Amino acid sequence: MSGGKSEKRKSKYSRIIFFAWLILILTVNIALSNKSFHTNLSADNQADSKPDSVLLTPPDMIFIPESDIYFAPDSSIDRFFHSGYWYASYNSQWFRATYYNGPWSFLSVSALPDAISSVPKNYRELYSSSERISYREMKKRTNKQTDSNRPKELK
């Protein structure tokens, strides 16, 4: 009889361990899916809406002629680089960041630089076939422009 009780205990512990692993796996899965939810923002949650900040690699850029503005042609939102800042339009609101992947801060339309607000609405149609440059190349070009505008003692 003691062998039967021992087998029942082993079976009981095996089930407990199985369910503990199952709960652990489900918890990790839920945690990862919640992270994904927060990075792929929903248009229904506009109070917390900011541009997606999870770009794993710097985007390719296209220069808009007769301006000092670059745009990210593969971005699903309007994402521009101008005078050392990133600008993005998301859910009819504007945001600004110092890095291509955020963090993003709300920007009122009145604070939007004229250069950005004067970009033609059809800029993608007009310039998408223009030369794409790497993020690194864009930074080199924009740093030269910035350096040429600085006083000598700050260069």
C-alpha positions as CSV (number, residue, x, y, z in Angstrom):
1,M,0.0,0.0,0.0
2,S,2.8,2.4,0.7
3,G,3.9,2.1,-2.9
4,G,0.5,3.2,-4.1
5,K,0.5,6.3,-1.9
6,S,4.0,7.1,-3.1
7,E,2.9,6.9,-6.7
8,K,0.0,9.2,-6.0
9,R,2.2,11.7,-4.3
10,K,4.6,11.7,-7.3
11,S,1.7,12.1,-9.7
12,K,0.4,15.0,-7.6
13,Y,3.8,16.7,-7.5
14,S,4.2,16.2,-11.2
15,R,0.9,17.9,-11.9
16,I,1.9,20.8,-9.6
17,I,5.2,21.2,-11.3
18,F,3.5,21.0,-14.7
19,F,0.9,23.7,-13.8
20,A,3.6,25.9,-12.2
21,W,5.6,25.8,-15.6
22,L,2.4,26.5,-17.5
23,I,1.6,29.5,-15.3
24,L,5.2,30.8,-15.7
25,I,5.1,30.4,-19.5
26,L,1.7,32.2,-19.7
27,T,2.9,35.0,-17.5
28,V,6.0,35.6,-19.6
29,N,3.9,35.5,-22.8
30,I,1.4,38.0,-21.4
31,A,4.2,40.3,-20.2
32,L,5.8,40.2,-23.7
33,S,2.5,40.9,-25.4
34,N,1.8,43.8,-23.1
35,K,5.2,45.3,-24.0
36,S,4.3,45.0,-27.7
37,F,1.0,46.6,-27.0
38,H,2.6,49.6,-25.4
39,T,5.1,50.1,-28.2
40,N,2.5,49.8,-31.0
41,L,0.3,52.5,-29.9
42,S,-3.4,52.4,-30.6
43,A,-5.3,55.3,-32.2
44,D,-8.0,54.7,-29.6
45,N,-5.8,55.7,-26.8
46,Q,-4.9,59.3,-27.9
47,A,-4.2,60.6,-24.4
48,D,-1.1,58.5,-24.3
49,S,-0.4,58.4,-28.0
50,K,3.1,59.2,-29.1
51,P,4.9,58.0,-32.2
52,D,6.3,54.5,-32.1
53,S,9.6,54.8,-30.4
54,V,10.9,51.3,-31.1
55,L,12.9,51.6,-34.3
56,L,15.5,49.0,-33.9
57,T,17.8,50.5,-36.6
58,P,18.2,54.1,-37.7
59,P,16.0,54.8,-40.7
60,D,17.3,55.6,-44.2
61,M,16.6,59.3,-45.1
62,I,15.8,61.4,-48.1
63,F,16.7,65.1,-48.4
64,I,13.9,67.5,-49.4
65,P,15.5,69.9,-51.9
66,E,15.7,73.6,-51.2
67,S,15.3,72.9,-47.5
68,D,17.4,71.6,-44.6
69,I,14.9,68.8,-43.9
70,Y,15.2,65.0,-44.3
71,F,12.4,62.5,-44.1
72,A,12.2,58.8,-43.3
73,P,10.6,57.3,-46.4
74,D,9.9,53.9,-44.9
75,S,8.2,55.2,-41.8
76,S,4.4,54.7,-41.5
77,I,4.1,58.2,-40.0
78,D,5.4,61.6,-41.1
79,R,8.9,61.6,-39.5
80,F,11.3,64.4,-40.3
81,F,14.8,65.5,-39.2
82,H,15.5,69.3,-39.1
83,S,18.0,71.4,-37.2
84,G,19.1,68.6,-34.8
85,Y,15.6,67.4,-33.9
86,W,13.2,64.7,-35.0
87,Y,9.6,65.7,-35.7
88,A,6.7,63.3,-36.1
89,S,3.1,63.7,-36.8
90,Y,0.9,61.0,-35.2
91,N,-2.8,61.1,-34.7
92,S,-3.0,64.7,-35.9
93,Q,-0.5,65.8,-33.2
94,W,3.1,66.8,-33.5
95,F,6.0,65.5,-31.4
96,R,9.7,66.2,-31.1
97,A,12.7,64.1,-30.1
98,T,16.4,64.4,-30.0
99,Y,16.8,60.8,-31.2
100,Y,15.2,59.0,-34.1
101,N,13.5,56.5,-31.7
102,G,12.5,59.0,-29.0
103,P,11.6,59.7,-26.3
104,W,8.9,61.9,-27.9
105,S,7.5,65.1,-26.4
106,F,4.3,66.7,-27.4
107,L,4.8,69.8,-29.5
108,S,2.0,72.4,-30.2
109,V,1.4,73.3,-33.8
110,S,2.4,76.9,-33.0
111,A,5.9,75.6,-31.8
112,L,6.4,73.6,-35.0
113,P,9.2,75.2,-37.1
114,D,8.0,76.9,-40.3
115,A,10.3,74.7,-42.3
116,I,8.4,71.6,-41.2
117,S,4.9,73.1,-41.5
118,S,5.8,74.2,-45.1
119,V,6.7,70.7,-46.3
120,P,4.2,69.9,-49.1
121,K,1.5,67.4,-48.1
122,N,2.5,65.2,-51.1
123,Y,6.2,65.2,-50.2
124,R,6.4,61.4,-50.4
125,E,5.1,61.5,-54.0
126,L,7.5,64.3,-54.9
127,Y,10.7,63.0,-53.3
128,S,10.4,59.2,-52.7
129,S,12.4,58.4,-55.8
130,S,15.2,60.7,-54.7
131,E,18.5,59.4,-53.4
132,R,18.2,57.5,-50.1
133,I,21.1,58.0,-47.7
134,S,22.0,56.2,-44.5
135,Y,21.3,57.7,-41.1
136,R,25.1,58.0,-40.6
137,E,25.5,59.9,-43.8
138,M,22.6,62.3,-42.9
139,K,24.3,62.9,-39.5
140,K,27.6,63.7,-41.2
141,R,25.9,66.2,-43.5
142,T,23.8,67.9,-40.8
143,N,26.7,68.1,-38.4
144,K,28.7,70.0,-41.1
145,Q,25.8,72.4,-41.5
146,T,25.5,72.9,-37.8
147,D,29.2,73.3,-37.4
148,S,29.4,76.0,-40.1
149,N,26.7,78.0,-38.2
150,R,28.6,77.9,-34.9
151,P,30.9,80.6,-33.6
152,K,34.6,79.6,-34.0
153,E,35.2,79.2,-30.3
154,L,32.5,76.5,-30.1
155,K,33.7,74.4,-33.1
